[in-house]
């Protein structure tokens, strides 16, 4: 019995020595993971996946990669923060400061901020009564929706239900969703909820917004654009060309204007000449009531 006890004690002692040696020789913190742990503690911890990563820790790990911050805050597409900013964190000045300290960089929030934009001004009448499941996804299953414009906002509020900032509401007059840019933090959760693909995440520095989604080259029999839809007259494109700015390109596949926000000087020529009010000054959508945010002139 004594011999057995001594043997077991010797084995335990030997294992203890091995553990001690391993603890001294082998680093107890893996390089990269320690940095990722610091970053993850600064992130909101919602694990929402809006940044494109599986969770906050996965996003933190991505920020520790060698090339992750090569051009950080300069508006390029080479770094993680520019391509996939944590929009929740960007609305927390204290958190941003902590992240800057850990990463050793200065972030340009004007380049990283995002806002959701709905490409629809409403006013599309219903072509039949819908009494099914009160969701946009459900309504779209029946002949692509109940509105005359097949690309219109159905206004049943799928996006409203998922917005964590209460930034989306339904305009009772036009029966469309309206986003309050002041409340929106650009989390992008509403994008996946819209079956009409009307919502786009745009830079918060966007100057001119295009508020229509009608595609004339994909006409559907018995359906047509609403009274405020883009008539594809190209007047905005021509006006921008005449002013020598060349900030508007014409998308031939969708027959609609595409605005280069970097070139745009916000002169207002395109907004003033648009006969349908489908172009709006995005900077003036701030500090307005939801009902006034749909159409904004210069």
QUIBEL-V624434 format. One record per residue. N is the residue number from 1. RES is the residue in one small letter. SS is DSSP state (alpha for helix, beta for strand, coil for the rest). PSI is psi in whole degrees, -180 to 180 (* if undefined). Layout:
n | res | ss | psi
N | RES | SS | PSI
N | RES | SS | PSI
This chain:
n | res | ss | psi
1 | x | coil | -42
2 | x | alpha | -40
3 | x | alpha | -43
4 | x | alpha | -42
5 | x | alpha | -42
6 | x | alpha | -40
7 | x | alpha | -47
8 | x | alpha | -38
9 | x | alpha | -40
10 | x | alpha | -42
11 | x | alpha | -45
12 | x | alpha | -41
13 | x | alpha | -43
14 | x | alpha | -42
15 | x | alpha | -39
16 | x | alpha | -42
17 | x | alpha | -42
18 | x | alpha | -42
19 | x | alpha | -41
20 | x | alpha | -47
21 | x | alpha | -43
22 | x | alpha | -39
23 | x | alpha | -31
24 | x | alpha | -43
25 | x | alpha | -45
26 | x | coil | 129
27 | x | coil | 133
28 | x | coil | -5
29 | x | coil | 125
30 | x | coil | 130
31 | x | coil | 133
32 | x | coil | -50
33 | x | alpha | -35
34 | x | alpha | -43
35 | x | alpha | -41
36 | x | alpha | -36
37 | x | alpha | -41
38 | x | alpha | -43
39 | x | alpha | -42
40 | x | alpha | -29
41 | x | alpha | -21
42 | x | alpha | -32
43 | x | coil | 157
44 | x | coil | -23
45 | x | coil | 17
46 | x | coil | -23
47 | x | coil | 41
48 | x | coil | -24
49 | x | coil | 5
50 | x | coil | -25
51 | x | coil | -11
52 | x | coil | -3
53 | x | coil | 161
54 | x | coil | -27
55 | x | coil | -179
56 | x | alpha | -38
57 | x | alpha | -37
58 | x | alpha | -38
59 | x | alpha | -41
60 | x | alpha | -40
61 | x | alpha | -38
62 | x | alpha | -34
63 | x | alpha | -16
64 | x | coil | -6
65 | x | coil | 148
66 | x | coil | -41
67 | x | coil | 6
68 | x | coil | -28
69 | x | coil | 26
70 | x | coil | -33
71 | x | coil | 32
72 | x | coil | 132
73 | x | coil | 10
74 | x | coil | 11
75 | x | coil | 17
76 | x | coil | 178
77 | x | coil | 17
78 | x | coil | -20
79 | x | coil | 159
80 | x | alpha | -43
81 | x | alpha | -32
82 | x | alpha | -41
83 | x | alpha | -40
84 | x | coil | 68
85 | x | coil | 147
86 | x | coil | 99
87 | x | alpha | -26
88 | x | alpha | -44
89 | x | alpha | -35
90 | x | alpha | -20
91 | x | coil | 10
92 | x | coil | 93
93 | x | alpha | -40
94 | x | alpha | -41
95 | x | alpha | -39
96 | x | alpha | -43
97 | x | alpha | -41
98 | x | alpha | -41
99 | x | alpha | -40
100 | x | alpha | -41
101 | x | alpha | -42
102 | x | alpha | -41
103 | x | alpha | -20
104 | x | coil | 34
105 | x | coil | 168
106 | x | coil | 120
107 | x | coil | 136
108 | x | coil | 97
109 | x | alpha | -27
110 | x | alpha | -26
111 | x | alpha | -24
112 | x | alpha | -26
113 | x | coil | 142
114 | x | beta | 152
115 | x | beta | 147
116 | x | beta | 140
117 | x | beta | 131
118 | x | beta | 123
119 | x | coil | 64
120 | x | coil | 135
121 | x | coil | 1
122 | x | coil | -153
123 | x | coil | 20
124 | x | coil | 119
125 | x | coil | 157
126 | x | beta | 138
127 | x | coil | -13
128 | x | coil | 157
129 | x | coil | 135
130 | x | coil | 125
131 | x | coil | 23
132 | x | coil | -155
133 | x | coil | 126
134 | x | coil | 59
135 | x | coil | 153
136 | x | alpha | -40
137 | x | alpha | -38
138 | x | alpha | -43
139 | x | alpha | -34
140 | x | alpha | -20
141 | x | coil | -20
142 | x | coil | 102
143 | x | coil | 32
144 | x | coil | 14
145 | x | coil | 164
146 | x | coil | 6
147 | x | beta | 154
148 | x | coil | -40
149 | x | coil | 119
150 | x | coil | -9
151 | x | coil | 10
152 | x | coil | 158
153 | x | coil | 130
154 | x | coil | -15
155 | x | coil | 24
156 | x | coil | 1
157 | x | coil | 26
158 | x | alpha | -40
159 | x | alpha | -34
160 | x | alpha | -40
161 | x | alpha | -28
162 | x | alpha | -8
163 | x | coil | 117
164 | x | coil | -12
165 | x | coil | 3
166 | x | coil | 39
167 | x | coil | -7
168 | x | beta | 135
169 | x | beta | 167
170 | x | beta | 123
171 | x | beta | 111
172 | x | coil | -24
173 | x | coil | -44
174 | x | coil | -8
175 | x | coil | 46
176 | x | beta | 161
177 | x | beta | 141
178 | x | beta | 134
179 | x | beta | 134
180 | x | coil | 105
181 | x | coil | -28
182 | x | coil | -32
183 | x | coil | -29
184 | x | coil | 131
185 | x | coil | 8
186 | x | coil | 29
187 | x | coil | -21
188 | x | coil | 6
189 | x | coil | -28
190 | x | coil | -24
191 | x | alpha | -46
192 | x | alpha | -19
193 | x | alpha | -17
194 | x | coil | 110
195 | x | coil | -14
196 | x | coil | -4
197 | x | coil | 44
198 | x | coil | -19
199 | x | beta | 133
200 | x | beta | 143
201 | x | beta | 117
202 | x | beta | 157
203 | x | beta | 144
204 | x | coil | -14
205 | x | coil | 7
206 | x | coil | 137
207 | x | coil | -50
208 | x | beta | 131
209 | x | beta | 140
210 | x | beta | 121
211 | x | coil | 40
212 | x | coil | 152
213 | x | coil | 8
214 | x | coil | 137
215 | x | coil | 97
216 | x | alpha | -25
217 | x | alpha | -5
218 | x | alpha | 48
219 | x | coil | 145
220 | x | coil | 125
221 | x | coil | 132
222 | x | coil | -2
223 | x | coil | 155
224 | x | coil | 167
225 | x | coil | 159
226 | x | coil | 177
227 | x | coil | -21
228 | x | coil | 9
229 | x | coil | 157
230 | x | coil | 132
231 | x | coil | 2
232 | x | coil | 41
233 | x | coil | -16
234 | x | coil | 13
235 | x | alpha | -37
236 | x | alpha | -42
237 | x | alpha | -45
238 | x | alpha | -42
239 | x | alpha | -39
240 | x | alpha | -36
241 | x | alpha | -42
242 | x | alpha | -32
243 | x | coil | -6
244 | x | coil | 16
245 | x | coil | -39
246 | x | coil | 41
247 | x | coil | -10
248 | x | beta | 127
249 | x | beta | 156
250 | x | beta | 118
251 | x | beta | 106
252 | x | coil | -30
253 | x | coil | -37
254 | x | coil | -5
255 | x | coil | 52
256 | x | beta | 160
257 | x | beta | 145
258 | x | beta | 120
259 | x | beta | 125
260 | x | coil | 102
261 | x | coil | -26
262 | x | coil | -36
263 | x | coil | -27
264 | x | coil | 132
265 | x | coil | 2
266 | x | coil | 42
267 | x | coil | -25
268 | x | coil | 1
269 | x | alpha | -43
270 | x | alpha | -36
271 | x | alpha | -43
272 | x | alpha | -35
273 | x | alpha | -14
274 | x | coil | 118
275 | x | coil | -15
276 | x | coil | 0
277 | x | coil | 35
278 | x | coil | -2
279 | x | beta | 137
280 | x | beta | 153
281 | x | beta | 105
282 | x | alpha | -30
283 | x | alpha | -24
284 | x | alpha | 2
285 | x | alpha | -8
286 | x | coil | 152
287 | x | coil | 37
288 | x | coil | 158
289 | x | coil | 153
290 | x | alpha | -34
291 | x | alpha | -19
292 | x | alpha | -4
293 | x | coil | -6
294 | x | coil | -49
295 | x | coil | 123
296 | x | coil | 116
297 | x | coil | 170
298 | x | coil | *
